[in-house]
Amino acid sequence: MPIYPSPRHFCLLMMTILSMGTFCVAEQSNCNKPTLYEEYTSKQLKQLMKKENACYAARKIDGSNITLCQELADERIRQAIAYGFQKSDPSDVHTDIKTLNEIGVEKVIDAIPTTLNSGKAFITAKLCTPTTIREQIRSAQHKQQLFEQDDALQELCSSTLNDTKAGEKALLNLWNHNAISTMHKILSKYPSFNNTSLNNAGIMLTSLPRTSISAVVSARAQAGPSDADLAANLAYSGAKALEAYSNPNTTNLSLLGLGLVATIASLNGTSAIPDSTRPLLAGFCKFAPFIALTLDTTQELYAQRTNKDETALHQSLIDIANYMRSAEKIYTVMQTNPAFKQEFPQFCTSYEQIRDDAKAAPLLDDLLHSPTFTGSPSIFSNIGRITITARRLIDTKEKFDPLMQAMGELDAYTSLVTFKKQANSPFIYSQPEDSNQAFIKGVDVKHPAMAQCIPNTLTTGENQPLTTVITGPNGCGKSLGAKIYAFSVHFNQVFGTTQATSFKHSPVHELLYIANSKADEIGGKSRYEKEVSIIGKLFGRNIKTARSHKTGFYIIDEPLTATNGPSGAAGLEAYIQYVDDIPDNNNIRFIITHHDLKNTGDAQHYQVDDGENKYRLVPGKSTYSNALRLVIAELERRAALLE
């Protein structure tokens, strides 16, 4: 019986799909064509959705805790929103999703210990946009070197960013489509505040002399006709009035009266007000009928204050306030550290954009300095103020987007440096080097996603052939050796760093890793026909890059294996000859094969074996096969299980 998603599950699915629309900007001429970053993040979100589906399916079967399923769904939504906020720079290097997956980009993204969703989004965007532009690579190197050379600064940033994790989670949750409905749900539980009484209250407040209330009410009087909007605005106005009265320079009793009325009327409910204090309140406020209305509801409000919705929303705003305090702390450090400020200018700009904006600045001031957003939620919390602050955060979201991106960039680089420091061998810095002939030279090159990676040394191009044929028995590291070099070129054209003793290469404008294909019998193509088609397309890519005087790095893994050995070898030899005959061909080519190739022109040969050179590329052609031994070993293992 099929398991259908719950309504909530379906809504979250739609949220994921809609959030991806953020990527498509109207100014782009190819808006309908997804970028590599969009394709990659879409794939990641689908994987998260599979985990979520599996959780809901397990719950149907064994009654698993639904909380875990909801957490998975919420995490997917938060990551979708973070992906959507992150901008992806244009790339002058062409690659594809299959190549990134094959060479281990996803594993490295998961291995870099980012703290924030926005940090993971930044790392993902960078690794989806490699470049040959030296200034961009150099900028990435300088950011890493800043933290590598100043351990105290890295520790300060790492610990401060760690304190923002709950705040970013709260912000992403708040910007979810459920946020406004949650606030309306909170306010709808107070039936005493019907439409008539709320609108009468609004009329009374807005009819006061503007000299008394213009600073705290007039800017909030246009929020909208709904009960929730009006109540929340009254709460904010009352809270601001009380804050103004606490200032020794303010002595306007009308302002205090406004504050008391609006705060109580707008769900303050701090306590059941004793009878002895009512005359005092009436003396301060000239609006006895309105006060009577609000006092009658105070006890009811107090009784309902322990509801989890209010508590959760209040805790979220406290976390967001801590997020902004952390941002303020980092901003302050930047003012005394010119190098830090120079390497991360977007952080200062985005923080100042909030601080100096007429709409966002008061909100920032509230979050940083209001007692409501320190400590922890309690029954004495001002629900109205909490609600309107949440609403203002939603209304000013576009002002906070750049700061979230800047925090993500900071998190990404501090996490990358931590990742490099924890590696079992050092990273070096390098950049693509101009050369008349394409080349790659690596000494003791490793893949950073593999803790026990065997270092590999290889040179191709310049004084060596551009075609490298890699042979060896099954499961001994032929493909891994090629992937190590492909990933190292890719990572170096993003962050300008590689895990190696030495690593140099010319600019690579196209990186493609093509693995073995499957049959498409329904589509009318056998596996071998598909392999031939792939060989033809790759030949076309070689021609295109040669004519544009650019360099491609093409790896083809186990081509033409769906036919007999001699035929496959002959076809692969023909491909090598045709590619070698392309005029001005300056492409680097790795061919991984079991075939015994004899006519390979000027190609160089590297091999692996299942002995001391397992996972290690060494010069030479392999003639060793372990296929029969592996089959016999598996048959004997299975037979032993039946004894």
NUDOKOL-490049 format. One record per residue (C-alpha): x negated, y, z. Coordinates in pm, whole numbers, plus 32768, in hexadecimal, padded with zeros to 4 digits. Layout:
N
XYZ;...
% end
This chain:
643
800080008000;7F65814F7F9E;7F0E824480B0;7F8A83A08064;7EEF84D68103;7FB1858F820C;803D86EA81B6;7F208784827B;7E2686AB81C0;7EBC87168074;7EAB888780D8;7D3A8862812E;7CFF87BB7FDF;7DA288E07F2F;7CD289CF8001;7B9689257F8A;7C0289417E1F;7C6E8AAB7E42;7B338B0B7EFC;7A648A9D7DD3;7B128BAA7D09;7A418CA97DC3;791D8C407CEB;79BD8CB97BA9;79928E2D7B7E;7A608EF07A83;792E8FA579FC;78918E5F7987;78CA8E12781A;78AD8C997852;79928C9A7981;7A298B4A7925;78D98A9E7917;78618A397A72;76FE8A807ADB;761A89707B5E;765889F37CC0;77CF89DA7C8F;77B5887A7C05;76D2880B7D1D;77A4889E7E37;78E288127D9C;784286BB7DA5;77DA86EA7F10;793987507F74;79C6861D7EC9;78D885457F94;794E85ED80D4;7AB385AE8064;7A67843B8039;79F1842981A3;7B2D84DA820C;7C0883ED8141;7B5682C381D9;7B9B834D8334;7D0C837C82EF;7D1C82218253;7C7781868387;7D6C823C8466;7E8C81A583A3;7DFA804B83D9;7D69804D8538;7DF8818B85D0;7CAC824585E0;7CA083988687;7D37849D85A1;7C5885A8863C;7B2C85208580;7BEA852E8437;7C5186948479;7AEB86F184CE;7A74865E8384;7B7F872082CB;7B2A8863837F;79B78833833D;79FC880481CA;7AC8894281C2;79BC8A078279;78B08989818B;798E89D88060;79BA8B3F80DA;78448B60811E;77F68ADA7FC1;78ED8BD37F31;784E8CFD7FE2;76F18CA27F6E;76878D477E2A;75AF8C817D3B;74A58D3B7C74;74828CFA7AFD;73818BF27AA5;72918BE9797E;72598A7279B0;73508973792A;7399883679EC;74CF87727A4E;757E86CB7B72;7508856D7B17;73A085E07B15;73BF86897C69;7459854E7CFA;735484697C61;722685317CD9;72A9854E7E3F;732086B67E60;7452864F7F29;737A858F8021;729A86BC8057;73C487A5808E;744286B48198;72E686958233;72AB880C825B;733B884F83B8;7413897F836E;74ED89F48490;75FC8AB083D3;76EA8A5382B9;76708B8C8209;75098B158233;755789CE8184;76118A8F8076;74DF8B6E803E;73F08A468026;74DE899B7F33;74FE8AD27E5B;73838AFD7E4B;734589927DED;744A89AE7CDA;739D8AE07C41;722C8A957BFE;71688BA37B4C;70208BE37A99;70248D537B02;6EF68D827BE1;6F7E8EAA7CA2;70A58DDC7D1E;6FC78CB57D7B;6ED08D9E7E27;6FE98E3A7EF1;70528CE07F6D;6EEA8C967FCC;6EC68DDA8091;6FFF8D90815A;6F748C3C81BC;6E1D8CC7820C;6EB68DCF82EE;6F3E8CC283D8;6E148BDA83B0;6D288CED8422;6E038D658541;6E7B8C448618;6F1A8D308714;6FEE8DD48606;705C8C84857C;70BB8C0886D6;71798D49871E;723C8D2F85D8;727D8BBA85FC;73028BD8875E;73CF8D0D870A;74668C6785D7;74B38B3386A4;75858C148785;764F8C7F8654;76BF8B2385ED;78088B2F86AC;78458C938634;78188C3D84C6;78FD8B1384F3;7A018BF8858F;79E28CF58473;7A098BEC8367;7B328B59841E;7BCA8CB38442;7BA68CF582D0;7C598BB0828B;7DB98BD28201;7E4B8B59834D;7DCB8C7F841B;7EE78D7683E3;7FF38C6E8412;7F4F8C0E855C;7F688D7485DB;80D38D8C8572;81108C458627;807D8CD98765;81518E128754;82908D5D86F4;82978CAD8846;82FD8DED88F6;84728E1488A6;849E8F4B897F;83E4900D8875;84F4900D8771;84F090E0863B;85C391FC86CD;84FB922A880A;83B092208751;841A931E8650;84AD93FF875F;836293E98812;82AD944986D5;8393957686A3;835E95EA8809;81E695CB87F3;81C0967086A3;82A49792870C;81B797FE8822;80E5993787E7;7FD898DE86EB;7ED7999187C3;7F00987A88C0;7F0E974987E5;7E819795868F;7D3496F786E5;7DCC95AF8753;7F1A958686A7;7F3A96428562;7E32956D84B8;7EEE94358526;805394A284DA;805A941E8376;800C92B083B0;815992308335;82BB91E783A0;8293908F843A;82B2905285AF;81558FBD85BA;80B390E4850F;816491E585E8;81249130872D;7FB690FE86D8;7F8D926A867A;803092DB87BD;7F4191FA887B;7E13928F87D1;7E9093F28807;7ED093B28977;7D7E931689AE;7CCF94388902;7D99953089D2;7D34948A8B16;7BC8948C8AA8;7BE695FE8A56;7C7996458BAD;7B5895908C57;7A7596998BC5;7A3B97AB8CCF;7A6398B58BC4;7BC998478B78;7CDD98C08C60;7E0F98B18B85;7F1897FE8C54;7FF697D68B23;7EDF970B8A88;7ECD962F8BBE;804496058BB8;8035959D8A4E;7F2594A58AA2;7FE894038BBC;812B93EE8AF6;808F936989B9;7FAF92718A69;80C891DD8B39;81BC91E28A16;80C4913E8932;80988FFA89EF;7F9690668AEF;80428FA68C05;7F1C8FC08CF4;7FFA8F798E22;815D8F878EA1;816690F68EFF;81D69126906B;8306920290B1;822E92F39179;816893549043;829193928F60;82D394F48FDC;816695468FA0;817E94CA8E3D;82C095898E0A;821596C28E86;80FF969E8D8E;81E296558C6B;830B971F8BF5;83AA95FE8B41;846C954D8C54;855394818B70;843193F38AB2;837193A78BF0;84A092F38C7E;84B2921C8B48;834591BE8B5C;8342917A8CD1;8466908A8CAB;83978FB58BC2;82528FC18C84;829E8E918D5B;82FD8DC98C28;81BA8E278B7A;80E98DCC8CA7;81898C748CB8;812D8C2A8B4E;7FC58CA48B52;7F258B4D8B70;7F868AEB8A0C;7E698A4E8946;7E9E8B2B8813;7E4D8C6988D3;7D278BC58983;7C948B40883C;7CBC8C8D878B;7C218D4A88AE;7AF98C5A88C0;7AC68C83874A;7AB18DFC876E;79BD8DDB888F;78E58CFE87AF;79008DFC8694;789D8F118785;77698E4587E4;77218E188671;77228F918644;764C8FC2877D;754D8ED386E6;75578F9685A1;752090D78665;73F990358718;73568FCD85CF;73999126853B;72EF91C98668;71BD90E98640;71A7914884D1;718F92B8852E;704A927285E9;6FBF917384F1;6F8E92138398;6F1F90CE82F3;7056901A836E;7133913682F4;7085914281A3;70AF8FCD815E;72218FC781BA;72AB9118814B;7409908D810D;743090478280;73FE91B382E2;74D6923081C4;75F691468215;75EE9194838B;75E29309834A;770492E68256;77DC92698375;7751935C8474;778B948C8398;78DA942E82FC;7A0594F78379;7ADF93C0838B;79E292BE8401;7919939284F9;7A2C93A88605;7A5F923285E6;78EB91F48611;78EA92D88742;7A0C921687DA;796190C787A3;7814913A8830;78889201895D;79EA91A389C3;7A0790CF8B00;7B1C900C8A50;7A138F618979;791E8EFB8A87;79318DD98B77;7A408CDB8B2F;7BBA8CD88AF4;7CA18CF48C1F;7E0D8D398C71;7DB08EA58C96;7D488EC48B29;7DEC8FD28A58;7EA48F08894E;7F0990378888;7DA890B98872;7D278F618819;7E278F3D8704;7DEE908F8667;7C75905F8673;7C9B8F1685B9;7D7A8FC084BB;7C8090DB848E;7B6C8FDD8453;7C3C8F43833F;7C8B909882A9;7B1A90FE82A5;7A948FB08230;79EA904580FE;7916911F81E5;78958FEE82A1;784F8F118172;76F58FA68126;76898F7F8292;76EC8E11828D;761C8DE08151;74F68E9581F3;75118DBE832B;75168C8D8248;73D78CFD8198;73298D3282E5;739E8BDE8361;732D8B39821D;71C78BBB822F;71938B7E83A3;721C8A1D8373;714189E18241;700A8A468304;707189608422;70A188478326;6F4688808295;6EA2888C83ED;6F418741844D;6EC986928310;6DBF8583832D;6CD68638823C;6CA887A881E7;6D4F887680D7;6C8C895C7FF4;6CF28A947F33;6CD98AAC7DBA;6D888B497C91;6DB48AEC7B23;6C7A8B497A62;6C768BC878FD;6BC98ADE780B;6BBC8AA17695;6C16893776D4;6D0B88B377D5;6C7087F778F6;6CA987657A50;6B87871A7B3B;6BD286857C8D;6AF885F27D9E;6B95852D7EBE;6CF285A47E64;6E1185317F44;6F8B85487F4D;6FF486078087;7137854080B0;706C840280E8;6FC583E7823A;6EDA82CC81CB;6E9F833B8065;6D6182B97FC1;6C9983DD7F2D;6C6D83DB7DB5;6B6A847A7CD3;6BA684B97B62;6B4985AB7A4D;6C0385DF7907;6BCA86EA77FE;6AA787D777B7;698D86DC777E;6A7685B477B2;6B98853776DB;6CF285CE770F;6D9684757700;6D6A8392782D;6DE6822A7826;6E1C81917980;6E3280157999;6E437F187AB1;6F167E077B4F;706C7E337BEC;70927EF97D2F;6F2A7F707D44;6F5380E57D12;6F4981377B9F;7077821A7BB4;700F82A77D06;6EC1831B7C7E;6F6E83DA7B67;7073846C7C53;6F6584EC7D3F;6ED185C07C28;702186327BA4;7091869F7CFE;6F45874C7D46;6F61881D7C09;70CB88727C5C;708688CC7DC9;6F5889997D65;702E8A627C70;711E8AB27D8C;704E8AE97EC7;6EEB8AE87E3C;6E7989CE7F1F;6E2C885B7EFA;6DC9873F7FE2;6C7686EE7F4D;6AFF87237F6F;6AFC87D87E20;6C0F88217D25;6C0C88F17BE8;6CEE88FD7ABA;6D5889D77998;6EB68A6F7993;6FC7896D7954;70FF89F978AD;71C888B7789D;71C0878F798D;728A8658793A;727E850079DC;733F8400790F;738582B279B2;740881747917;756D81807890;769C80A178AD;77748010779C;78AD80C47726;796A7FAA767F;7ABA8060768F;7A1C818975E3;799580A374D6;782480A97537;77527F8E75B9;76457FD276BA;75347FC475B5;75F180B774D3;760B81A875F6;749681837638;744B81D274CC;752E830574E1;7472837E7615;7324834E7567;73A8841E7443;742185377528;72D5854175DF;722085547492;72FD867E743C;72A187287586;713186FF7530;716787A873E0;722D88C77478;712D891D7585;700E88FD748C;70B489F2739C;70F28AEA74B7;6F848ACD7523;6FE88A5B767D;6F8F892C774F;7070880D77B4;702486FD78B0;70E385C67844;70EC84807906;719D83547872;71C282297958;71DC80C878CB;72528124776A;72C580247669;72E27EFF775B;74337E8176DB;73907DBE75BF;727B7CBB75A8;711D7D1D7610;70757D3A74B8;71957E087428;719B7EF07555;70237F227547;702D7F6C73D1;7143806B7401;70888118751A;6F458123744E;700981C67331;709182CC7423;6F318320749D;6EB283427339;6FD3842272CE;6FA8850373FF;6E30851D73C4;6E728590725E;6F4B86BB72CA;6E8D87FB726A;6E1A88D3738F;6E9E87D37486;6E23884375DC;6F05876876B0;6E9A868177CB;6F2A852377AB;6F34840678A8;6FB182B67829;6FF481A7792C;7012804D7897;6FE27ED678B9;6FA47EB67744;6E4A7E5376CF;6E007F7E75EF;6CDF7F6174FD;6D078086740B;6D2381B774E9;6C3E82A77431;6B7F83897520;6C5A833A764D;6BAD82F77797;6C0F81CE786E;6C4581B779E5;6CAE80837AA8;6D2180067BFB;6D227EA77C8E;6DAE7DF77DBF;6C5C7DDF7E69;6B7A7EF47EE7;6BF87FDE7DD7;6D697FB97E2A;6E0A81137E0B;6CBC819F7D95;6C7F82097C2C;6B2981A47BA7;6AA181B77A42;6AD98087796B;6BE47FAA78CD;6C967EA679A0;6CB67D45791C;6D347CB47A61;6E9C7C477A94;6F417BE67BDA;709B7BA97B46;708F7A2A7B5B;6FFB7A307CB9;710D7B1B7D36;72207A407CA3;719179007D3C;716479A97E90;72D17A1D7E90;735378C47E29;728B781C7F3D;7309791A803D;747278D67FDC;743C775D7FE5;73AA77788145;74E1782E81BC;75B877058157;74EB76058216;
% end
